[in-house]
């Protein structure tokens, strides 16, 4: 296990916190290369943020986020279950705080997400009729998108509307509103937020069948004369099985539609999954020690495998930097990652560029290195 790296992580975290507290910033985050600066001529670099980070209650994160990133995406606070609390009730408190945080630090906000079948408001569980679903759909988009027009840079208008085979997911929206609900969501968002970029976001759309479904969906929106500015490929992949060929093909085919291509929720798991790999939040399985092999630290060999995978991935991104507008990591450090609990609760994963003490990992430097190639 990497005892030297763990000591370095602890030391750096102490320095970061000390810098936030107003003590001497001898070798704070300023001594670490900046991702946003390294890739400033290529694409934006983003991270997902939780509530503590938005409110700057985490001193190390408060230093690191503005130093490393120029775009942020909220993990949960702009999802419908949080922001739309009752039929005619909204809670904009944390979303407003995020907008204020971004303005303070000169960072753009990608708002996430307007229409998603998951994390729906509790009151929608009681809704059965199509007319009520449509009323919710219209009111939610019109109210939320309009409130933040000009305050956020972009919206993930629709999230995860496709099955793995590229067909439309049988969500409450498909069943109640029909096959054109995605087109209608973008039509409403275009009207409510004319000064905001509008994106479709999904996982596994680098895979051939689902990619074909996403391309068909985007073409359908375009054929209707409705604005769609880009597509977000989530990028929940494995360090030991990175689908580089499919990723490259997806960049080429989405860019050919004349839209922006983004990688929006990037993390590379180092753990084997017990079943088929998706990012469906409803997919869970039981815990065993066998599928949680790195409880305290990574072996050097796995750390280097992760670094190589990130280096290979960003080398590909740089090859297509004229087509890619943003790369966002889904979380700031390993401890924050959702992959510690998905699809198995209680596992210890290491999928990001910063460790649990906010220190840059070998993968961080592998990514930085690609910026100068």
N, C-alpha and C positions, 0 to 999 in steps of 0.2 A: 504494500500500500504506500501511498505517496506522502510520507510524513513531512518531507521538505515543503511540498506544495501546500499542505495544510497549515504549516507554520506561516508561510508567506501570506496565505489567505487571511489568517487571523491578524497578522501585523498590518496588512493593508486596510482591513476593515477598521482597525483601531485608529489608523491615520485618517481615514475618511471621516469617521465620527468626530475626531478631534478637530478636523478642519471645519466641520459644520458648527462645532461649539465655539468657534472663534479663536482657537489656539493656533499656534504656528502651523501653516500649511506647507510643511517641508516637502513631503513627497506625496501629496494628496492625489485626487483624480487627475490633477493637471499633469502628472508625470506619466499617465497612461495615454497611449494613442487614442484619438477620438474616432469612433466609427463614422459619425456624421461628417467629420472633416475629411477622413480618408476617402469617402465615397461621394464627396460633394459634387463632383463632375459626372457622376454616374447615375445615382438614384438616391432617394430619401431612405433613411434608416429609422425604423420605429420600434417601439416596445408597447406591450400591454401594461396597463396600470391598474392597481387595486386602490381601495379607498384610503388606506394609510399613506400610500405614496401620493395620491392626489392632495391630501391634506398636509403633506410634508411632515408626517409624524415619524417617519423612518429616516434618521439623519443620514445614513450612508446612501440610501436611495435618493435623497434630496440633492446630494452632490452629483451622483452618478448619472441620473436621467438627463438633466439639461446638458451635461458634458458630452454624452454619447449619442443622443437621439434628437431628431428634428421633427418627428411625428409621434403622436401617442394615440393608442386605441384603448377605450375603457373595457375592462374585462366584463363587467356585468351591469354597471349603473345605467346604461342607456338601453338595456334590454327591456322588453315590455313589462315583465313581471315586477321590475323595480320602478320604472318611470311612470307606468300607467296603473295606478293603485286601485281605482274604482271606475265604474262606467264613465262618469264625468269628472274623475279626480286624477290628478297627476302630481308626481313628486319630482320636481326639477332640482332639488337641493344639491345633490352630488354632481349632477350633470353640469349645473351652473358653476360649481366649484372647479370642475375639470376645465371648463372654458376659461375661467379666470386664471387658473394655473398656467394654461397654455399661453394666454396673452402675456402673463408676467414673464415667461421664459422665452417668448418668441418661437413657440413650437406649434405646429399644425395639429389639428384633431381630426382623426378619422372616426366618425361616429358609428357605433355598432350596437344594434342593428334594428331596422324598422320592422320587417316582417320575417318571422321565424316560427316554425311550428313548435319549437321547444321554449322553455322558460316564458310561457304565456302568463298573463295576469290570472290570479286565482279566480276572479269572477267569470272568466271565459270558460271555466270547466263546467259551468251550469248552462252555457249557451248551446242550444240545439238547433235553432232554426237559421236558415241561410240569410234571411233579412237582417237578423241581429249580427251575424258574422260580418256581413258587408258594412253595416253601420259602424261596427268596431274598427274594421279595416280602414274605412275612409276617415273616421275621426282620428284614429291613431296617427296615420301618416300626415294628415293635414295639420294636426296640432303640434306634433313633435318636430316634424321636419321644418315647418314654418318658424317655430320658435328659434331654431338654431341656424337658420339660413344666414350666411355671412359670418357666423360665429364659428362654425366648424368648416373644415376644408372639404370634407367628403362624407358620404353616407354609404354603408353597406345596406342597400335598399332591401334586398331579399337575400336570405341566408339559407343555404342547404335545401333547395327545392327539388333536388334530383336523387333518384335511387342509384345504386352502384351500376346498374345496366344502362343508365342514361334516360330512363323513363321518369315521368314526374312522380314525386313522392305523394302518397295518398294522405296528405295532411288535411287538417280542418279547412284550410283555404282552398285546396283543390276540390275537395268534396262539396264545399258550400258555394264556391264562386266560379268553379270551372277552370278549364285549361288556360284561360287567358289572365289568371289572377296576377301572374308575374308582370305581364305587360301593363296591366292596370296599376300595379304598385309603382312602377317606374313613371307612368303617366301622371299619377297623383303627386309623386315626389318631385317631378320636373316642374309642376305648377307651384307646389308649396315651397320649393327650395331652388329657385332659378339660379342662384349664385353658388350652388354646391355641386361638387362632382358626385355622380351617381354610379355605384358599382354593384355587380353581382358577386357573391362570395360563396365558395363551397370547397369541400375537401375531396381528395382523390380525383379531381377533374384533370389531372395529368394522365390518368389511366384511359386507354383508348375508348372504351364504351361510354364511360361517364363524360369524357371530353367531348365526344360526338354529341351527346345530349346537351351539354352546355353550349356548344357552338350553335346547335339548332335553336336553343332558347334565345341566345343573343341575337341571332339572325331574325327571329320572330319579333323581338322588340324593335329592332332596327326597321324591319319591313312595315311595322305599324306606324312609323314616323315618330317614334318615342326615343328620347335621349337615353343612352347608356354610355357612360364614359370609360368604363374599364371592368376588368374581371380580376377577382382575387383568388389565387390558388393558395389554399391554406398552408400546405407544406408540413403536415404532421407525418414525418417519415422516420426511418430507422437508420442509425449510423452504420449498421452492418449490412444494409440492403437498400442503398440509395438508388432510386429509379432514374438515373441521369438521362438515359435515352428518352424516356417518356416525358421527363421534364422539359428537355430541349424541344421535343416535338410539340409540346403544348405551348411553349413560348411562340414558336413559329406560327402555329395555326391560330392562336388567339390574336396575335399581332396582325395577322393577315386580315382580320375583321375591321381593322382601323381603330382599335381601342387600346387603352393602356393595359399593361400586364403587371400584376403585383403578386408578391408572395406575402401573405397577410397574417399568418399565425405560425410562423416557423419555429419548429423545435425538432431535434433529432434524438429519439429515444435510444438508450443503450441497452434496454431490456427486451427480452423475448416476450411476445404476447402469447397467451394460451390459446388463442383462436384467430379467426380472420381479422385483418387489420382494417379498421375504419376509425372515424372520429365521431361516431354517433354517441352522444353523451348518455344515451340510454343503455349502452352496452357495458355491462359489468360482469365480473366473475369473481370466484372465491380466492382467498389468499392462501398461498403455501410458501414455505421458506425457499423451495426450489426456484420459484419465479421472482425471488427478491434476493439476488446473490450479492449485492454490493451495499450492505446496510450502513457501513461507516465510511467507505471511500472507494474510489475506482482503482483497479489495477492499472499500472502504467500502460499496459498493452491496450486496454479499452480506452483510456484517455487519449492515446495516440490515434487509435482508430476513429474516435470522434473528431479529433483535429483534422485528420486527413479527409473525412467525409465533408466537413464544413469547408475546407479548402477547395475540394473538388467542386462543391456546389457553388461557391462564390466565384470560382474561375469561370464556371458556366454562366453565371449571372453577368459577369463582366463582358463575356463574349457578346451578350445580347443587351448591353446597357442602353442602347438606343431604343429598345422596346420596353424595358422594365422601368417603372417609375418609383417603386417603393418596395422595400423588404422590411417586414415587421416581425420581430421575435415575440412569441406568445409568452411573455413574462420577462422579468428583469434578471432573476437568478434562479439557480436550481431549486432552492427551497420554495420558491413561489410557484413552480410549475404545476399545472393541473395533472401532469403525467405521474406525479407521486401517488395519485389516487385513481388513475384511469388506465386501463379498465379494471385494475385491481387496487382496492383500497389498502393503504398502509405500505406500499412499496417505496423504495428510495430510488429516484431516477436522477439523471445528470444531463439533461438535454440542451442546456443553454450555454452561453459564452462566459457567464460569470458564476462562480461557485456560491455556496450558501453564505459565505462571508464577504460577498461582493468583489472578490478578487478575480481578475481575468484568468481564464484557463488557457491551456495550449491552443484550444480551438479558437479563442479570441485572436491570438496572434497569427494563426493560420488564415483567418478571414482578413485581417489587416494586410497581410502580405499580398493577397490577391489584388488589392487596390492599386498597387504600383506596377503590376505586370502589363 
